[in-house]
Structure formats: structure tokens, C-alpha cells
């Protein structure tokens, strides 16, 4: 009988016999046991909480009423009313409270011109500005070189005389008689006074397109309100 091979003998020694000592290890139990359905419930709760928080934040932003930065830049303050003074040949002289954008016709209606009042020379479509004064003169009181009745003034100011062109009542053709004023600049002056409700002072000519410091220096002694 042939002797067993060495490899077979080694295999016999390495095979378990079932009598080897077993190492017993006590693993700690988990402190919290979460089942699969509990984990799903927690995840759903977190998602719902985040959605509710986002919704409340959006609602609070809308309720605040704050405009966007671009919209805030476009907001301009506008007075709720203007106050003008009407004196002279009117039945109810004094301060008149009018709406923004009111015209000379509105001031006359509030003051009620007397029968002898000169109103035909007034540009009743001209807009008024807060703080202006209208002086209504009687018929026959106007001279060719005097200030026109109803010329808007600041309180306490009186219209000047002399051979000067009125910035508030001269036509575009009359403005073109001034040195250095052409058709375009004359129309710019008329447009400016209509938009602003008349000139408050002569220096406002510098705000008219086409009139700079040099041209203003030539005009200031030849114009009046």
C-alpha cells in the first residue's frame, strides 16, 4: 500500500475538526433602533418643514410692500397740492389751494375776476407752481413796456418795467428778438415755462437747453419775469 502524499497529510492537519475553541464577543446593542418606515417619516417631515419655511419667507417679503431697488429709483415726490396768491381786481383775493398741475384759469375761477379786470392778456393755459402770485390789473392799466398783468411772481415780488422781454408771457417770436436767441432756443424757453409753470427767477434760463453762462450773461439785462 502506497504511503500518502505529503500534501494530503498537510490537508488533513489543516481541516477543522469541530473541536476548536470559539471566540465569544458581546457586541453592544444600538441605543436607538429606527425602522425603515420611521426613517421615511423623518425625511418627509424635514422636507415639508423646509417647504413651509420657504413659503413663509416669500409671503413675508411680499407683505412688506417694499419695492424693488429699480422701482425705488423711479419714485419721485409730488406735492398733493399747491398754494398760489391771487391779488388785484378779483372778488376773492388771497391764497388759493389748487391741485398739482393747475393753470391760471383755475386760479381765476377760484378768485372770481371783477368785471373791470384785464384777463384777455393772460395765458390762462399756463401751469402754476407752488408759491406763485397772480396780479390782476384793471383794464387800461397796462402799458406796452410794462409787466403784463397776471405774471407769476414769488410772494412779495413786484413785476419790473422797462423795455424788457417777459420770460413768462412773451411769444416765441418775441423771444427771438433777443440777442443770440434763435427759433430752437425760443421754443425751448416756451416749453420750459409750460412744463415748470413759469419762471420763478431769471437764473432759471440756465436750465433751458441751448443757454449757457455766456449766453445768459448777454440776456439777463434784457429779460424779466
C-alpha positions, 0 to 999 in steps of 0.5 A: 500500500502506497504511503500518502502524499505529503500534501494530503497529510498537510490537508488533513492537519489543516481541516477543522475538526469541530473541536476548536475553541470559539471566540465569544464577543458581546457586541453592544446593542444600538441605543436607538433602533429606527425602522425603515418606515420611521426613517421615511417619516423623518425625511418627509417631515424635514422636507415639508418643514423646509417647504413651509419655511420657504413659503413663509419667507416669500409671503413675508417679503411680499407683505412688506410692500417694499419695492424693488431697488429699480422701482425705488429709483423711479419714485419721485415726490409730488406735492398733493397740492399747491398754494398760489396768491391771487391779488388785484381786481378779483372778488376773492383775493388771497391764497388759493389751494389748487391741485398739482398741475393747475393753470391760471384759469383755475386760479381765476375761477377760484378768485372770481375776476371783477368785471373791470379786470384785464384777463384777455392778456393772460395765458390762462393755459399756463401751469402754476407752481407752488408759491406763485402770485397772480396780479390782476390789473384793471383794464387800461392799466397796462402799458406796452413796456410794462409787466403784463398783468397776471405774471407769476411772481414769488410772494412779495415780488413786484413785476419790473418795467422797462423795455424788457422781454417777459420770460413768462408771457412773451411769444416765441417770436418775441423771444427771438428778438433777443440777442443770440436767441434763435427759433430752437432756443425760443421754443425751448424757453416756451416749453420750459415755462409750460412744463415748470409753470413759469419762471420763478427767477431769471437764473432759471434760463440756465436750465433751458437747453441751448443757454449757457453762462455766456449766453445768459450773461448777454440776456439777463439785462434784457429779460424779466419775469 
